[in-house]
Amino acid sequence: MKLWKGRFSKEATSSANEFNASIEFDQRLYKQDITGSIAHAKMLAKQGILDSSDAQLIEKTMLDILKEIEDGKITFTIEQEDIHMNIESILTQRIGQPGKRLHTARSRNDQVAVDIRLYLKDEINEIGKLLEALKDTLYTLAKNNQDTVMPGYTHLQRAQPVTLAHHLLAYYQMFKRDEERFSDCLKRTDSLPLGSGALAGTTYHTDRDFLAQELGFANVCPNSMDAVSDRDFAVEFLSCSSICMMHLSRFCEELILWSTTEFNFIEMDDAFSTGSSIMPQKKNPDMAELIRGKTGRVYGDLMTLLTIMKGLPLAYNKDMQEDKLPLFDAVDTLKASLSIFTEMISTMKVNIEKMEKAVKSGFMNATDAADYLVAKGLPFRDCHEVIGKIVLYCIHAGKAIEELSLEELKGFSDLFDQDIYESIDIRACIAAKKSKGSTSFESVKEQLNQIKK
């Protein structure tokens, strides 16, 4: 029997019940719902709205229900629509009148709002731990590859030599920003909506500050209408998740390229690869490809919630029941992706020799050759033109810049001298970078030191 049946003279059809119910997906909020209900009962007793003996009975029974849910002994029903009414119905069946008094001074509107915030607070903390583990793995990989040189790319064309450590630390900074974004999102999630009622507050003399303290919220939502209709924190969480998945996807794209025969910079561990059903020789980087694909799924979750919220008048609307599916999906997808990605990169093999060999082709020391001429007094734009002509000459001659004789180089500029060869050595090109945050060996060492601090 529905808890709101009094106003109605006709039962809902089975199809309407099924369409209206959210228990199929919001049942995962059972723990948060019970936690919020226990705190609410304590507050009602503290304020003299509920007998303390009733509050104690409610708490004890709720904890029994919690254990039975976790032991798989309770089955929820569509008839009771959602997790809130399912739990309240079970409570009332067991203790009678005290159970019916629990909903005094609250609405499902503020009840679901507090459940979602409690859930997201926990999940943001879990995601933070996963990001920390990923950053630690990147730090270790970078520390172990400070001397590994590789091509740096722009436009997916070989550009300048860098170290693998420097490349990995670029992703470290991305995930560090993700961690900061989630931490900042937590500030706006950490506000208590419970006690706002349906939208206008309540006539009972409640204590929302006590509720905030009891449930571990930093503060209380200051406006009751906003409290029950706000899902900004959830949109923000999905935005943070989308950006984080974008970073994972970018990294995966590079790992997929690097694991091809054409690049052969890395090899994925067999435990994180799959084979072909028809081609026996294949070893596919499917985990990386799946993460890349799942990024679009999380983007879709963000767009789903933005679209749900875009035209809603104040305050609560039933449309907002649909907020949970994209939220739960993004949480599950992001956590799984972070976890598998960290395991995957911690076990991959780096092909150091292949990376270094790739650096020796593609005229990656051309910019350093231009800088050499700048140091000799030639304006950079003129240097750029001289080196461009040398590169064109090398392409036709089938040579690298460092393979040209001094006589050949002087044919382009009299400023070239014997010391040019030292200046355009690949490791010298890397070591010569002086700007803060550069790829130089010293700079990378300093970046690692800052991370360690």
Secondary structure, DSSP 8 states (H G I E B T S, - for coil): --TTGGG-SS---HHHHHHH--HHHHGGGHHHHHHHHHHHHHHHHHTTSS-HHHHHHHHHHHHHHHHHHHTT-----GGG-SHHHHHHHHHHHHH-HHHHHTTTT--HHHHHHHHHHHHHHHHHHHHHHHHHHHHHHHHHHHHHTTT-EEEEEETTEEEEEEEHHHHHHHHHHHHHHHHHHHHHHHHHH-EE-TT-TTTT--SS---HHHHHHHHT-SEE-S-HHHHHH--HHHHHHHHHHHHHHHHHHHHHHHHHHHTSTTT-SEE--GGG-B--SS-TT--B-HHHHHHHHHHHHHHHHHHHHHHHHTT--SS--GGGGGGHHHHHHHHHHHHHHHHHHHHHHHH-EE-HHHHHHHHTSS-TTHHHHHHHHHHTT--HHHHHHHHHHHHHHHHHHT--GGGS-HHHHHTT-TT--TTHHHHTSHHHHHHT--STT-SSHHHHHHHHHHHH-
